[in-house]
């Protein structure tokens, strides 16, 4: 049976843990956090404005912006890791402190919180930002780019949503914040963590994986090669399952394809099957689907927090990702 022909393309939806569908169920620590408006900021590292090029053109950012608004989970992780002064951030509704997994140090409790899906331009303007970071923001925010950039210089992804590497996004944000050296240091440290993990887990080399989410009776699989999570998992030694890669041959929507329930057993060819199940932490409903039991120990139900962090994998979240993935990949 042709797996590609029997699969259905994901149409206009985004990765569910990052949308309102999973917000109600929950998506994607240090002693001190990024400071808010009036706290002391880092010593400036640049003395002139910089021009940033991204998917919507060019934008000039004033030197050393001191008030930063972050509109995506990855933006929060990277800005915090670079020591930026975050004054407003989209909040993780599944976390008591509103922080997204992998955000180190955590954002302070006095940071203004924003809805991760539903923009409120007036609230963003009230935060008086010097710069707005939206490289991993939901499309609902990107659609308001013209309004946002009238508030402050706004940085979105360089090429397409969830297509650029985490390293490229961190370099972009580092340049915009006047923290290029810090960004490069984070990238070097993350690369070492990945190299050490891969060396300590040689059995992972060339093993195959499938990564996705089961929600509303549908299995969504990430099949795009140009995606932060694909790049990250590949860096650990894993390879995208040929069956999943075949699905992508017919095209993807936002990097995802759907798999018909009667074909779930086809995933059994993957050595590691990582599936999140929003609203059903143990994956009880997914495991009850006929043919899923055939996946055996290869199937690992992962948290929606981990799935969301994988989607926006970047150097600042590598430690969290490795710590969380190690049991699943053991």
Secondary structure as UniProt FT lines:
FT   HELIX           3..6
FT   STRAND          8..9
FT   HELIX           16..18
FT   HELIX           20..23
FT   TURN            24..25
FT   TURN            37..38
FT   STRAND          50..54
FT   TURN            55..56
FT   STRAND          57..61
FT   TURN            63..64
FT   STRAND          68..70
FT   HELIX           73..81
FT   TURN            82..83
FT   STRAND          86..90
FT   TURN            93..94
FT   TURN            96..97
FT   TURN            101..102
FT   TURN            109..110
FT   STRAND          112..114
FT   HELIX           121..126
FT   TURN            127..128
FT   STRAND          131..134
FT   TURN            135..136
FT   HELIX           139..142
FT   TURN            143..144
FT   HELIX           145..151
FT   STRAND          153..156
FT   TURN            161..163
FT   HELIX           166..177
FT   HELIX           180..200
FT   HELIX           202..204
FT   TURN            205..206
FT   STRAND          208..215
FT   TURN            216..217
FT   STRAND          218..222
FT   HELIX           228..235
FT   TURN            236..237
FT   STRAND          239..240
FT   HELIX           242..248
FT   TURN            249..250
FT   TURN            254..255
FT   STRAND          256..259
FT   HELIX           261..269
FT   STRAND          272..276
FT   TURN            278..279
FT   TURN            281..282
FT   HELIX           284..287
FT   TURN            290..291
FT   HELIX           292..298
FT   STRAND          299..302
FT   HELIX           304..311
FT   HELIX           315..317
FT   HELIX           318..329
//
